[in-house]
Amino acid sequence: MKIRPSVSDALWMAAGAAILLLFGLLVLLFGKPPNPNVQFAIREQRVDLVDRMQLGLVSASEAEKSAVLAITDQESQAFADQARASTAGVEQERRELVAILNKDGTQGEKDLLAEFSERFTEFQQIDSELLSLAVKNTNLKAYALTFGPAAEALDEMSASLSRLVTANADARDAKKVMPLAFGAEIAALRIQTMLPPHIAEASDPRMDQLEALMAKEDETVRRDLEGLGALPKLNGDADLAVAASRYAQFRDIKNQVLALSRENTNVRSLSISLNQKRKVMLVCHDLLSKLQDAIRKEPIEGATYGGRFRVR
């Protein structure tokens, strides 16, 4: 005897078939359920991207410090270019991560990346100012002039005045020649000793004080040299002419030194590196570490975390 399904059974069977058909269509349309291995690989890709950003920041910071401490314009420029290239790499990676997280990142990850982006903009602004200063090396150039041409000019001035004093040791005006010659020499040397502190000084008021002291010593040198020139026997003296010429040369170099020292690019760039740059660098690294931790903690459907990642 055959048993025919009732109308109710037939309806249930039809409904079940329709549900299976709908599920099949959904699978065909949207693909298979998420694969934990694929999800894990995507997550590690993001972690690696953040890691590369951290390494890029370290590379940029090291190159920047080398640019600040380099002793030639060429070296400073080369390191500055390296720092800018590393920073540009971090910016490119940041944009990639923004695109990825905007697509399917968590809100917490987006917030951390947005905060990093804001701080990284500050990092770039500080770096731009710092590197533009570092490549000028005005303090190093000022030191080179002070201990090079300026020192040589004063050495020749001193030698000329010594010969002048020796040649006039028995002259009637000897008692006038010696104090004037030594007075000019000592005052010039005092100016020389004030140049290095001026170059190293970061404070404008202190520079003003040093320059005021130099101006007084300069008056003494010129007054004593004029006093020597007023003595009848020394009118047209060759050694006195050399001494006056070398001091004029020294004064010109001194003015160049003071102008370079006032720019203070090495002192300013070092100060920025040790203060503003260091602070924003630490904040950037901290935010990237937090972002990396947040990405690592993303749950992966179909996976367990009992020590090592594994698929259920």
C-alpha positions in Angstrom: 0.0 0.0 0.0 1.4 3.4 -1.0 1.3 6.2 1.5 0.9 9.6 0.0 2.3 12.7 1.8 -0.3 15.1 3.1 -0.6 18.6 1.8 1.1 19.9 5.0 4.0 17.6 4.6 4.4 18.6 1.0 4.5 22.3 2.0 7.2 21.6 4.6 9.3 19.7 2.1 8.9 22.5 -0.4 10.0 25.1 2.2 13.0 23.0 3.2 14.0 22.7 -0.4 13.6 26.5 -0.9 15.8 27.2 2.2 18.6 24.8 0.9 18.4 26.4 -2.5 18.6 29.9 -0.9 21.7 28.8 1.1 23.3 27.4 -2.0 22.7 30.7 -3.8 24.2 32.7 -1.0 27.3 30.5 -1.0 27.6 31.0 -4.7 27.1 34.7 -4.4 29.2 35.5 -1.4 31.8 32.7 -1.4 32.7 30.3 1.4 32.7 31.1 5.1 35.8 33.0 6.3 38.9 30.9 6.4 40.8 31.3 9.7 44.2 30.8 8.0 43.4 33.6 5.6 42.2 35.9 8.3 45.3 35.2 10.3 47.5 36.0 7.3 45.7 39.3 6.8 46.1 40.2 10.4 49.8 39.4 10.4 50.1 41.6 7.3 48.8 44.5 9.2 51.1 43.8 12.1 54.0 43.7 9.8 53.0 47.0 8.2 53.0 48.7 11.7 56.3 47.1 12.5 57.8 48.5 9.3 56.5 51.9 10.3 58.3 51.7 13.7 61.5 50.6 12.0 61.2 53.5 9.6 60.8 56.0 12.4 63.9 54.6 14.1 65.8 54.8 10.8 64.7 58.4 10.3 65.7 59.4 13.8 69.2 57.9 13.5 69.8 59.6 10.2 68.6 62.9 11.7 71.0 62.6 14.6 73.8 61.9 12.2 72.9 65.0 10.2 73.0 67.1 13.3 76.4 65.7 14.5 78.1 65.6 11.0 81.1 67.9 10.7 80.8 68.7 7.0 77.9 70.1 4.9 78.2 67.1 2.5 77.8 64.6 5.3 75.0 66.6 6.9 73.1 66.8 3.6 73.5 63.1 2.9 72.2 62.1 6.3 69.4 64.6 6.0 68.4 63.1 2.7 68.3 59.6 4.3 66.1 60.9 7.1 63.7 62.4 4.7 63.6 59.2 2.6 62.8 57.1 5.7 60.1 59.5 6.8 58.6 59.4 3.4 58.5 55.6 3.6 56.6 55.8 6.9 54.1 58.2 5.4 53.5 55.8 2.5 53.0 52.9 4.9 50.7 55.0 7.0 48.5 55.7 4.0 48.3 52.0 3.2 47.3 51.2 6.7 44.6 54.0 6.7 43.1 52.4 3.5 43.1 48.9 5.1 41.6 49.9 8.4 39.0 52.2 6.9 37.8 49.1 5.0 37.5 46.6 7.9 39.5 47.8 10.9 37.9 48.2 14.4 37.0 51.6 15.7 39.7 51.4 18.3 42.3 50.7 15.6 41.1 53.6 13.5 41.2 55.9 16.5 44.8 54.9 17.4 45.9 55.4 13.8 44.2 58.8 13.6 46.0 59.9 16.7 49.3 58.6 15.3 48.6 60.5 12.1 48.2 63.7 14.0 51.4 63.2 16.0 53.3 62.1 12.9 52.3 65.3 11.1 53.9 67.1 14.1 57.0 64.8 13.8 57.4 65.8 10.1 57.1 69.5 10.8 59.7 69.3 13.5 62.0 67.2 11.3 61.7 69.7 8.4 62.8 72.6 10.6 65.5 70.6 12.3 67.1 69.2 9.1 67.1 72.6 7.4 69.1 73.9 10.3 71.4 70.9 10.6 72.8 71.1 7.0 73.9 74.8 7.5 76.5 74.0 10.2 77.0 77.7 11.0 78.5 76.9 14.5 81.0 74.5 13.0 81.9 77.1 10.4 82.3 79.7 13.1 84.7 77.5 15.0 86.7 76.8 11.9 87.2 80.5 11.3 88.0 81.2 14.9 90.7 78.5 15.2 91.9 78.9 11.7 92.2 82.3 9.9 91.3 84.4 12.9 94.0 82.7 15.1 96.6 83.0 12.3 95.9 86.8 11.9 96.4 87.3 15.6 99.6 85.2 15.6 101.0 87.4 12.9 99.9 90.6 14.7 101.6 89.4 17.9 104.8 88.5 16.1 104.9 91.9 14.5 104.4 93.7 17.8 107.0 91.6 19.5 109.6 92.6 16.8 108.5 96.2 17.2 109.1 96.1 21.0 112.5 94.4 20.6 113.6 96.9 17.9 112.8 99.8 20.1 114.0 98.5 23.5 116.7 101.1 23.7 114.8 103.9 22.1 113.9 107.1 24.0 110.2 106.2 23.6 110.7 102.5 24.8 108.6 103.1 27.9 105.7 104.2 25.7 106.1 101.5 23.0 106.0 98.5 25.3 102.7 99.2 27.2 101.0 100.3 24.0 102.2 97.2 22.0 101.4 94.7 24.8 98.1 96.5 25.6 96.9 96.0 22.0 98.1 92.4 21.9 96.4 91.4 25.2 93.1 93.1 24.3 93.1 91.3 20.9 93.7 88.0 22.6 90.8 88.7 25.1 88.5 89.1 22.1 89.8 85.8 20.7 89.0 84.0 24.0 85.4 85.2 23.9 84.6 83.9 20.5 84.2 80.2 21.4 81.8 80.9 24.3 79.8 83.1 21.9 79.6 80.3 19.3 78.5 77.7 21.9 76.0 80.1 23.6 72.2 79.5 22.9 71.0 82.7 24.7 70.8 85.9 22.7 71.1 88.1 25.9 74.4 86.4 26.8 75.6 86.8 23.2 74.9 90.5 23.6 76.9 90.7 26.7 79.9 89.0 25.1 79.7 91.3 22.1 79.7 94.3 24.3 82.8 93.1 26.1 84.5 92.5 22.7 83.6 96.0 21.6 85.4 97.5 24.6 88.5 95.4 24.0 88.4 96.4 20.3 88.4 100.1 21.3 91.5 99.3 23.4 93.3 97.6 20.5 92.6 100.4 18.0 93.5 103.1 20.5 96.9 101.5 21.4 97.7 100.9 17.7 96.9 104.6 17.0 99.1 105.6 20.0 102.0 103.6 18.5 101.5 105.3 15.1 101.6 108.7 16.7 105.1 108.2 18.0 107.6 110.0 15.7 110.0 107.1 15.4 107.3 104.6 14.5 105.8 106.7 11.7 105.8 104.4 8.7 107.2 101.4 10.7 106.8 98.2 8.7 106.1 96.0 11.7 103.4 98.4 13.0 101.8 98.4 9.5 101.7 94.6 9.5 100.3 94.5 13.0 97.5 97.0 12.1 96.8 95.1 8.9 96.5 91.7 10.6 94.3 93.1 13.3 92.0 94.6 10.6 91.9 91.2 9.0 91.0 89.6 12.4 88.2 92.1 12.9 86.6 91.2 9.6 86.9 87.5 10.4 85.5 88.1 13.9 82.4 89.8 12.4 81.9 86.8 10.1 82.2 84.5 13.2 79.6 86.5 15.1 77.1 86.4 12.2 77.5 82.7 11.9 77.3 82.2 15.6 74.0 84.2 15.7 72.4 81.8 13.3 73.3 79.1 15.8 72.0 76.3 13.5 74.0 73.5 15.2 73.0 74.5 18.7 69.4 75.0 17.7 69.1 71.7 15.7 70.7 69.8 18.6 68.3 71.3 21.1 65.3 70.5 18.9 66.6 66.9 18.4 67.0 66.3 22.2 63.8 68.0 23.2 60.8 68.4 20.8 61.8 65.7 18.4 62.5 63.2 21.1 59.2 63.7 22.8 57.1 63.4 19.7 59.1 60.4 18.6 58.3 58.5 21.9 54.6 59.3 21.5 54.6 58.0 17.9 56.3 54.8 19.0 53.9 54.3 21.9 50.8 54.8 19.6 52.2 52.3 17.1 52.8 49.8 19.8 49.3 50.1 21.1 47.9 49.8 17.5 50.0 46.7 16.9 48.6 45.2 20.2 45.1 46.0 19.2 45.5 44.3 15.8 47.0 41.2 17.4 44.0 40.9 19.7 41.5 40.8 16.9 39.4 37.6 17.3 39.5 35.2 14.3 36.4 33.2 13.7 37.1 29.4 13.8 40.4 29.7 15.6 41.5 28.9 19.2 44.4 30.5 21.0 45.6 27.9 23.5 49.3 28.8 23.3 49.6 28.6 19.5 47.2 29.6 16.8 45.3 26.6 15.4 42.1 26.0 13.3 39.3 24.3 15.1 
